[in-house]
Amino acid sequence: MFSYHLKIAFRHLWKHKYTTSINLSGLIVGMTAALLIWQYVSFEKSYDDFHDNADRIVRVRTDRYNQGELSTQFAAGAACAGPLLHESFSEIEDHVKIYAPGERVVRHEDVTFRESKLAFAGKSFFTIFSYPLLTGDKETCLAEPLTVCISESIAHKYFGEKDPLGKSLNIDGLREYKITGVFRDMPENTHLDYNILLSYITLPSIIWPTYNSETTPDWDGFLAYLLLRPGVDAGLLESKFPALIEQKFGAKFKESNEAMVWVLQPLRDIYLISHYMGEAKANGDANAVRFLSIIGGLILLIAWFNYINLSTARTDIRAREVGVRKVVGSTRGNLIMQFLTEASVLTFGAISIAVLLTSFLIPVFSKFIGKTIPLTLFTEPHLWFGLIGIFTLGSLLAALYPAFVHSAFSPVSMLKGSATTTRGQGFNGLRKSLVVLQFAASVSLIVCTFVVFRQLSHMQETALGLKIDQTVVLHAPRIADSTYHDKFETFKQEALRIPAIKNLTASTAVPGSAVDWNAGGIRRWGAPDADGKQVRALSLDYDYVTAYGLEVVAGRAFARGMHTDSTACMINELTALQLQFSSPEEAVGVDINFWGDRLTIVGVVKNYHHESPKAAYEPLVLRVLNPESPPKYYSMKLNTEQLPQTMQAIEALWKNVFHGNPFDHFFLDQHFALQYAADRRFGYVFGVFAALAIFVSCLGLFALAAHIAERRTKEIGVRKVLGASVENLVGLMTRDFMWLVLIGILIASPVAWYMMNSWLTGFATRIKIEWSIFLFSGLLAIIIAFATISFQSIKAALVNPVTSLRSE
């Protein structure tokens, strides 16, 4: 019997090639889009899932309060968090601290590179995390000072095919670190991203002998991970932290009117939902993942709605077929099985082609979104369960309703054609509801796409308050000696002799990157500790304000001839407000306490976006560079007409002055634009899949309009004989559809507003969702729907009425 149903199913699908092709195309596009999205979503949710103890690893986040208000939230928080918590609570089996010092120059013999994925890690790193150690002992490889573990790629980079174990790497020309282990390159789906791990014990024992980085609660910048014992409730453990903080630091914090809170973050949650100061790397976006999941589901539902619509639209044809079958002895069960077989054949074919297309398109999709997404359709059981669920549910949705309705008719009514009339209203109601839902989904996606791109455009057009164009940034030398300051002055003077260079300035940070110096307790001189504020501190030379075009709203900029500027500072308007100055002018000449240093405010700059306008303004204190603390960056303003020749001249000068330091540079406008990269990719992905959803909707609407036009051919012929014009007939056939589209627009508008308002909460500088966006999106949907329907309507209206009525 099954082979019989299968044969009939293939015959029916082949006979109605037009309907079959429309259904199959819609399902293939919908399933392929959904599978690509689900692969991406599955990958984003897989971050840090590969660790053996992933369910027992948590990270300690540090929240700092000033005068009762939350001032800063640190992913890399208090230095004492890990050791103190491990020592104080038996629920904690082990802990590991990680400190990332930023870029360093790494050398082995004649091979020298600047490395950014470098960190100091505690000895328990490889026992807590499951990063495979290829050579070395995971228990001891980071236990001794001046030892280092490197990744496979770093080993190949510096040593080629030689065994690096026992050899050494020089860091910044200061110290040699013995290689005690080689680990496999960290996978992309981890929130940690290091390829050089220096032993953490080197910091307190050698590099910071005068600082106790294990006990101070004031020093932030340390990632702390805890391995909980089996069965420990992280929430219950976290509830014990306030008492410990009060016992250890209560008096200190009370004196300064500050507070510190430690929050435990489950390892698996970090990548998608953690966006705090000092993250190990840029994390993902849970909202983006959620929205793309919704799009994937919508595209798939729209495709199934098309199938159901076209199945019910052919009620009259199938009714006569079912009538004949019932006359010759088919039972209701046989008829239901026949419909299910047809739906299953179509669904199985669509899934098979969609899986093949997904396998082919994954590399293209990976390139499009900017990260390598592995194809896990054949290795992850939950995705196979998902496909099986799609197959089963899709077949049932597409077949059961028409199957049960058709099989309930009597053979006589079916053969007379009255069955269609009797149940026609039910089918029409279903079809109308599905069309409304399709266009509600489509209009929602159109609105969301417009909002996303308008927000991205708004961020890029927002005035930053500084000039970043025609700026090339050099990474300052890391291998420094006692002659560094003189070398810098020589380099600067010689560089300014190059005709294309307009200005050159040095600083510890540049726009487009976070200011990594967070300073707490900043207050007016003589004010109590309780008045201290959290600020971001930036050290720079005398030309920085002019080079970047910062607007001085009160006082003056730093001046090279003013010897007192070594003990001066500038602040931005937000800092002036936080220090309770009634105006920027009032702040000029006032002294502040900066970690015990008495600094005089000589100027106030207008608030500017050091990072993307997505983030709010931050309180800034600008200080003159300390000759003993070299800058990290040199910024050059260039005339870009002869850029290749200019860069060659700069590189030659660099190698002459800073011999042994790699020449690394980037263009600031491109560097600044990287902050928008993730949002831009989200916008493109959102737009492409929204367009696919609209395409699938129109595909179904096109086929449905064609079928209804075919059914009304004789009616159209009669109307034309009675004098109806082509315009009248097109209006008649499109009117019902357009009402459904309008209802869909009304349903979509509040849904889209809610979704986009939620998404925009992540932006400090955001657009208003104006009514014009909904109006334009609705008009676009109407135009698309009208163009889709009117093609078939005009085609039907132009048919000669003699041809239409010939069979009557």
Long-range contacts (C-beta under 8 A, 24 or more apart in sequence): 1-334, 1-337, 2-341, 5-337, 5-338, 5-341, 6-341, 6-345, 8-338, 8-341, 9-338, 9-341, 9-342, 9-345, 10-345, 12-342, 13-342, 13-345, 13-346, 16-314, 18-703, 18-706, 19-310, 19-314, 19-703, 19-707, 20-346, 22-306, 22-310, 22-699, 22-700, 22-702, 22-703, 23-306, 23-307, 23-310, 23-346, 23-703, 24-346, 24-349, 24-350, 24-353, 25-699, 26-302, 26-303, 26-306, 26-307, 26-696, 26-699, 26-700, 27-303, 27-304, 27-306, 27-307, 27-346, 27-347, 27-350, 27-354, 27-394, 28-350, 28-353, 28-354, 28-357, 29-299, 29-303, 29-692, 29-695, 29-696, 29-699, 30-299, 30-300, 30-302, 30-303, 30-304, 30-692, 30-696, 31-300, 31-303, 31-350, 31-351, 31-354, 31-390, 32-353, 32-354, 32-357, 32-358, 32-361, 33-295, 33-296, 33-299, 33-300, 33-689, 33-692, 33-693, 34-296, 34-297, 34-299, 34-300, 35-354, 35-355, 35-358, 35-377, 36-358, 36-361, 36-362, 36-365, 37-292, 37-293, 37-295, 37-296, 37-689, 38-293, 38-296, 38-383, 38-386, 39-358, 39-362, 39-365, 39-373, 39-375, 39-376, 39-377, 39-383, 40-289, 40-292, 40-365, 40-369, 40-373, 41-289, 41-292, 41-293, 41-296, 42-376, 42-380, 42-382, 42-383, 43-189, 43-373, 43-374, 43-376, 44-271, 44-272, 44-284, 44-289, 45-272, 45-289, 46-189, 47-189, 47-190, 47-191, 47-268, 47-270, 47-271, 47-272, 47-284, 48-189, 48-190, 48-191, 48-267, 48-268, 48-270, 48-271, 49-189, 49-268, 50-130, 50-187, 50-189, 50-190, 51-129, 51-130, 51-267, 52-130, 53-128, 53-130, 53-227, 54-267, 54-268, 55-266, 55-268, 56-93, 56-227, 56-228, 56-229, 56-230, 56-232, 57-128, 57-129, 57-225, 57-226, 57-227, 57-228, 57-266, 57-267, 58-225, 58-226, 58-228, 58-234, 58-264, 58-265, 58-266, 58-267, 59-223, 59-224, 59-225, 59-226, 59-264, 59-265, 59-267, 59-270, 59-274, 60-85, 60-224, 60-225, 60-226, 60-262, 60-263, 60-264, 60-265, 61-262, 61-263, 61-264, 61-265, 61-274, 61-276, 62-220, 62-260, 62-261, 62-262, 62-263, 63-260, 63-261, 63-262, 63-263, 64-220, 64-258, 64-259, 64-260, 64-261, 64-520, 64-534, 65-258, 65-259, 65-260, 65-261, 66-257, 66-258, 66-520, 66-532, 66-533, 66-534, 67-257, 67-530, 67-531, 68-257, 68-259, 71-520, 71-533, 71-534, 72-220, 72-277, 72-518, 72-520, 72-534, 73-276, 73-277, 74-220, 74-221, 74-276, 74-277, 74-278, 74-518, 75-223, 75-270, 75-274, 75-276, 75-277, 75-278, 75-279, 75-280, 76-100, 76-220, 76-221, 76-222, 76-223, 76-277, 76-278, 76-279, 76-280, 77-220, 77-221, 77-222, 77-224, 77-262, 77-278, 78-216, 78-217, 78-218, 78-219, 78-220, 78-222, 78-224, 78-260, 78-262, 79-213, 79-214, 79-215, 79-216, 79-217, 79-219, 79-220, 79-221, 79-222, 80-214, 80-215, 80-216, 80-217, 81-222, 81-224, 81-262, 82-122, 82-222, 82-224, 82-225, 82-226, 83-214, 83-215, 84-215, 84-244, 84-248, 85-224, 85-226, 85-241, 85-244, 85-262, 86-226, 88-244, 89-237, 89-240, 90-229, 91-228, 91-229, 91-232, 91-237, 92-226, 92-227, 92-228, 92-229, 92-232, 92-237, 93-227, 93-228, 93-229, 94-124, 94-127, 94-128, 94-226, 94-227, 95-122, 95-124, 95-128, 95-224, 95-225, 95-226, 95-227, 96-121, 96-122, 96-123, 96-124, 96-125, 96-128, 96-129, 96-224, 96-225, 97-121, 97-122, 97-200, 97-222, 97-223, 97-224, 97-225, 98-122, 98-125, 98-192, 98-200, 98-222, 98-223, 98-224, 98-225, 98-280, 99-200, 99-203, 99-213, 99-221, 99-222, 99-223, 100-194, 100-223, 100-280, 102-516, 102-632, 103-475, 103-478, 103-632, 104-171, 104-172, 104-478, 105-171, 105-172, 105-173, 105-477, 105-478, 105-479, 105-661, 105-662, 106-158, 106-169, 106-170, 106-171, 106-196, 107-169, 107-170, 107-173, 107-479, 107-660, 108-158, 108-159, 108-167, 108-168, 108-169, 108-170, 111-157, 111-158, 112-660, 112-661, 112-662, 113-157, 113-158, 113-662, 114-475, 114-478, 114-662, 114-664, 115-154, 115-195, 115-196, 117-193, 117-194, 117-195, 117-196, 118-194, 118-195, 118-196, 118-197, 118-198, 119-194, 119-196, 119-197, 119-198, 120-197, 120-198, 120-199, 120-200, 120-202, 120-203, 121-194, 121-197, 121-198, 121-199, 121-200, 122-200, 122-201, 123-199, 123-200, 123-201, 124-227, 125-197, 126-181, 126-183, 128-225, 128-227, 129-192, 129-225, 131-183, 131-184, 131-186, 132-183, 132-184, 133-181, 133-182, 133-183, 133-184, 134-181, 134-182, 134-183, 134-184, 135-163, 135-165, 135-181, 135-182, 136-165, 136-180, 136-181, 136-182, 137-180, 137-181, 138-181, 140-180, 141-180, 141-181, 142-180, 142-181, 142-197, 142-199, 142-200, 142-201, 143-199, 143-201, 144-180, 144-199, 144-201, 145-199, 145-201, 145-202, 145-205, 145-206, 146-175, 146-176, 146-177, 146-178, 146-199, 146-202, 146-206, 147-177, 147-178, 147-179, 147-180, 147-198, 147-199, 147-202, 148-177, 148-178, 148-179, 148-180, 148-196, 148-197, 148-198, 148-199, 149-179, 149-180, 149-181, 149-182, 149-183, 149-196, 149-197, 150-179, 150-181, 150-182, 150-183, 150-195, 150-196, 150-197, 151-182, 151-183, 151-184, 151-185, 151-186, 151-194, 151-195, 151-196, 152-182, 152-183, 152-184, 152-185, 153-185, 153-195, 154-195, 154-196, 155-182, 169-196, 171-198, 172-478, 172-479, 172-480, 173-478, 173-479, 173-480, 173-481, 173-660, 175-202, 175-206, 177-202, 188-371, 188-372, 189-271, 191-270, 191-271, 191-274, 191-279, 191-280, 191-281, 191-283, 192-280, 192-281, 193-280, 193-281, 194-280, 217-245, 217-248, 217-249, 217-252, 217-260, 218-520, 220-277, 220-278, 220-518, 221-278, 221-516, 223-278, 223-280, 225-267, 226-264, 234-264, 234-266, 235-264, 237-264, 238-262, 238-263, 238-264, 255-529, 255-530, 256-521, 256-529, 256-530, 256-532, 257-528, 257-529, 257-530, 257-531, 257-532, 258-520, 258-521, 258-530, 258-532, 277-514, 277-518, 278-516, 282-678, 285-678, 285-682, 285-762, 287-758, 287-759, 287-762, 288-678, 288-682, 291-448, 291-686, 291-755, 291-759, 292-685, 292-686, 292-689, 294-755, 295-445, 295-686, 295-689, 295-690, 295-693, 296-689, 298-441, 298-445, 298-693, 299-689, 299-692, 299-693, 299-696, 300-390, 301-437, 301-441, 302-438, 302-441, 302-442, 302-693, 302-696, 302-697, 302-700, 303-696, 303-700, 304-394, 304-397, 304-398, 305-434, 305-435, 305-437, 305-438, 305-700, 306-438, 306-696, 306-697, 306-699, 306-700, 306-703, 306-704, 307-343, 307-346, 307-394, 307-398, 308-397, 308-398, 308-401, 308-402, 308-430, 308-434, 309-431, 309-434, 309-435, 309-700, 309-704, 310-700, 310-703, 310-704, 310-707, 311-398, 311-399, 311-402, 312-401, 312-402, 312-427, 312-430, 312-431, 313-427, 313-431, 313-704, 313-707, 313-708, 314-707, 315-402, 315-405, 315-406, 315-419, 315-420, 315-423, 315-424, 315-427, 316-417, 316-420, 316-711, 318-402, 318-406, 319-406, 319-409, 319-414, 319-417, 319-419, 319-420, 320-414, 320-415, 320-417, 322-406, 322-407, 322-409, 322-414, 323-409, 323-411, 323-412, 323-413, 323-414, 323-415, 323-419, 324-411, 324-415, 326-411, 326-414, 327-411, 327-415, 332-407, 332-408, 335-403, 335-406, 335-407, 336-399, 336-400, 336-403, 336-404, 336-407, 338-403, 339-399, 339-400, 339-402, 339-403, 339-406, 340-395, 340-396, 340-399, 340-400, 340-403, 342-399, 343-394, 343-395, 343-396, 343-398, 343-399, 344-391, 344-395, 344-399, 346-398, 347-390, 347-391, 347-394, 347-395, 347-398, 348-391, 351-387, 351-390, 351-391, 355-387, 368-681, 368-684, 368-685, 368-688, 369-681, 369-685, 370-677, 370-681, 401-430, 431-704, 432-740, 435-701, 435-704, 435-737, 435-740, 435-741, 435-744, 436-740, 436-743, 436-744, 436-747, 437-744, 438-697, 438-700, 438-701, 438-744, 439-697, 439-740, 439-741, 439-744, 439-745, 439-748, 439-781, 439-785, 440-743, 440-744, 440-745, 440-747, 440-748, 440-751, 441-693, 441-697, 441-748, 442-693, 442-694, 442-697, 442-744, 442-748, 442-781, 443-744, 443-745, 443-748, 443-749, 443-752, 443-777, 443-778, 443-781, 444-748, 444-751, 444-752, 444-755, 445-686, 445-689, 445-690, 445-693, 445-694, 446-690, 446-694, 446-777, 446-780, 446-781, 447-748, 447-749, 447-752, 447-753, 447-756, 447-773, 447-774, 447-777, 448-686, 448-690, 448-752, 448-755, 448-756, 449-683, 449-686, 449-687, 449-690, 450-773, 450-776, 450-777, 451-752, 451-756, 451-759, 451-760, 451-767, 451-769, 451-773, 452-682, 452-683, 452-686, 452-687, 452-756, 452-759, 453-683, 453-687, 454-767, 454-773, 455-679, 455-760, 455-763, 455-766, 455-767, 456-676, 456-679, 456-680, 456-683, 458-765, 458-766, 458-767, 459-612, 459-613, 459-614, 459-676, 459-679, 459-763, 459-765, 460-673, 460-676, 462-609, 462-613, 462-765, 464-511, 464-608, 464-609, 464-613, 465-550, 465-551, 465-606, 465-607, 465-608, 465-609, 466-511, 466-548, 466-549, 466-550, 466-608, 466-609, 466-610, 467-548, 467-549, 468-511, 468-512, 468-548, 468-668, 468-669, 468-672, 469-668, 469-669, 470-637, 470-638, 470-639, 470-640, 471-635, 471-636, 471-637, 471-638, 471-667, 471-668, 471-669, 472-635, 472-636, 472-638, 472-647, 472-650, 472-665, 472-666, 472-667, 472-668, 473-510, 473-633, 473-634, 473-635, 473-636, 473-665, 473-666, 473-667, 473-668, 473-671, 474-633, 474-634, 474-635, 474-636, 474-650, 474-654, 474-663, 474-664, 474-665, 475-632, 475-633, 475-662, 475-664, 475-665, 476-506, 476-630, 476-631, 476-632, 476-633, 476-634, 477-630, 477-658, 477-661, 478-661, 479-660, 479-661, 480-630, 484-630, 485-627, 487-657, 487-658, 488-630, 490-657, 491-634, 491-653, 491-654, 491-657, 491-658, 494-653, 494-657, 495-636, 495-650, 495-653, 498-646, 498-649, 498-650, 498-653, 499-639, 500-638, 500-639, 500-640, 500-641, 500-642, 500-643, 500-646, 501-636, 501-637, 501-638, 501-639, 501-646, 501-650, 502-637, 502-638, 502-639, 503-543, 503-546, 503-547, 503-636, 503-637, 504-543, 504-547, 504-634, 504-635, 504-636, 504-637, 505-540, 505-541, 505-543, 505-544, 505-546, 505-547, 505-548, 505-634, 505-635, 506-540, 506-541, 506-544, 506-625, 506-631, 506-633, 506-634, 506-635, 507-538, 507-539, 507-540, 507-541, 507-544, 507-625, 507-631, 507-632, 507-633, 507-635, 508-538, 508-539, 508-540, 508-625, 508-631, 508-632, 508-633, 509-538, 509-610, 509-632, 509-633, 510-633, 510-635, 510-668, 510-671, 511-548, 511-609, 511-610, 511-611, 511-668, 511-672, 512-611, 512-612, 512-668, 512-671, 512-672, 512-674, 512-675, 513-611, 513-671, 514-611, 515-610, 515-618, 515-620, 519-594, 519-595, 519-621, 521-593, 521-595, 522-575, 522-579, 522-592, 522-593, 522-594, 522-595, 522-621, 523-579, 523-592, 523-593, 524-579, 524-590, 524-591, 524-592, 524-593, 525-590, 525-591, 525-592, 525-593, 525-598, 526-593, 527-593, 533-575, 533-578, 533-579, 533-619, 534-619, 535-571, 535-575, 535-578, 535-618, 535-619, 535-620, 535-621, 536-610, 536-618, 536-619, 536-620, 536-621, 537-594, 537-620, 537-621, 537-622, 537-623, 538-610, 538-620, 538-621, 538-622, 538-623, 539-622, 539-623, 539-624, 539-625, 539-626, 539-629, 539-631, 540-622, 540-623, 540-624, 540-625, 540-631, 541-624, 541-625, 541-631, 542-624, 544-622, 544-635, 545-570, 545-603, 545-605, 545-622, 547-635, 547-637, 548-635, 550-605, 550-606, 550-608, 551-605, 551-606, 551-608, 552-603, 552-604, 552-605, 552-606, 553-584, 553-604, 553-605, 553-606, 554-583, 554-584, 554-585, 554-587, 554-588, 554-603, 554-604, 555-584, 555-585, 555-587, 555-588, 555-589, 555-601, 555-602, 555-603, 555-604, 556-602, 556-603, 557-603, 558-602, 558-603, 558-622, 558-624, 562-602, 564-600, 565-602, 565-624, 566-624, 567-597, 567-598, 567-599, 567-600, 568-599, 568-600, 568-601, 568-602, 568-624, 569-594, 569-599, 569-600, 569-601, 569-602, 569-621, 569-622, 569-623, 570-601, 570-602, 570-603, 570-604, 570-605, 570-621, 570-622, 571-601, 571-604, 571-605, 571-619, 571-620, 571-621, 571-622, 572-604, 572-605, 572-606, 572-607, 572-608, 572-617, 572-619, 572-620, 573-604, 573-605, 573-606, 573-607, 574-607, 574-617, 574-618, 574-619, 574-620, 575-619, 575-620, 575-621, 576-604, 578-619, 592-621, 594-621, 594-623, 599-623, 611-675, 612-672, 612-675, 612-676, 613-763, 613-764, 613-765, 614-675, 614-676, 614-679, 614-762, 614-763, 614-764, 614-765, 615-764, 616-764, 617-764, 635-668, 694-784, 698-784, 698-785, 698-788, 701-737, 701-785, 701-788, 701-789, 702-788, 702-789, 702-791, 702-792, 705-733, 705-737, 705-788, 705-789, 705-791, 705-792, 705-793, 706-792, 708-733, 709-733, 709-792, 709-793, 709-795, 709-796, 710-796, 712-796, 713-796, 713-799, 713-804, 714-804, 714-805, 714-807, 714-808, 716-796, 716-797, 716-799, 716-801, 716-804, 717-799, 717-801, 717-802, 717-803, 717-804, 717-805, 718-801, 718-805, 720-797, 720-801, 720-804, 721-801, 721-805, 726-794, 726-797, 726-798, 729-793, 729-796, 729-797, 730-790, 730-793, 730-794, 730-797, 733-789, 733-792, 733-793, 733-796, 733-797, 734-786, 734-789, 734-790, 734-793, 737-785, 737-789, 738-782, 738-785, 738-786, 738-789, 741-781, 741-782, 741-785, 742-778, 742-782, 744-781, 745-774, 745-777, 745-778, 745-781, 745-782, 749-774, 749-778, 752-777
